[in-house]
Amino acid sequence: MKLLNSIKTTAQLSGLGEHTIRKLVRTDPTFPHIKVGETVVKINYKAFSEWLEQVSKEGRSL
């Protein structure tokens, strides 16, 4: 698996929708992502998995 994934790939791997991930990028400052240039967003899947586990433990809604 690549270290950084696109929103589309992250959605496919996680089972979350692309729209949900895009919303998290825009609205949740704790969501692990980086911007490459002005428009490209990449997600470190390991950090994302850890973040998702923490969110689940906290009982937060996405």
C-alpha positions in Angstrom: 0.0 0.0 0.0 1.2 3.5 -0.8 2.1 5.8 2.1 -0.2 8.6 0.7 -3.6 7.9 -0.9 -6.1 10.0 -2.8 -9.5 10.7 -1.4 -11.0 8.2 -3.8 -8.6 5.4 -2.8 -9.1 6.2 0.9 -12.8 6.0 0.4 -12.5 2.7 -1.3 -10.2 1.2 1.3 -12.2 2.5 4.3 -15.8 2.1 3.1 -16.6 5.8 3.7 -17.9 7.9 0.9 -15.7 10.4 -1.0 -18.1 13.1 0.0 -17.7 12.3 3.7 -13.9 12.3 3.4 -14.0 15.7 1.5 -16.2 17.1 4.2 -13.8 15.9 6.9 -10.9 17.5 5.1 -12.8 20.9 5.0 -14.3 20.8 8.5 -12.4 18.7 10.9 -9.0 20.1 12.0 -8.0 16.7 13.5 -8.5 14.8 10.2 -5.0 13.7 9.0 -4.4 15.0 5.5 -1.9 17.1 3.6 -2.5 19.4 0.7 -0.2 19.2 -2.3 -0.4 22.5 -4.1 -3.8 24.2 -4.1 -6.2 21.4 -4.9 -4.6 18.0 -4.4 -5.3 16.3 -1.0 -3.4 13.2 0.1 -4.2 11.1 3.1 -1.6 9.0 5.0 -3.6 5.8 5.4 -1.9 4.7 8.6 -2.6 8.1 10.3 -6.1 7.9 9.0 -6.7 4.5 10.4 -5.4 5.6 13.8 -7.6 8.7 13.6 -10.6 6.6 12.7 -10.0 4.3 15.6 -9.7 7.2 18.0 -12.9 8.8 16.7 -14.7 5.4 17.2 -13.5 5.1 20.8 -14.8 8.6 21.4 -18.1 7.8 19.9 -18.0 10.8 17.5 -20.2 11.0 14.5 -18.7 11.6 11.1 
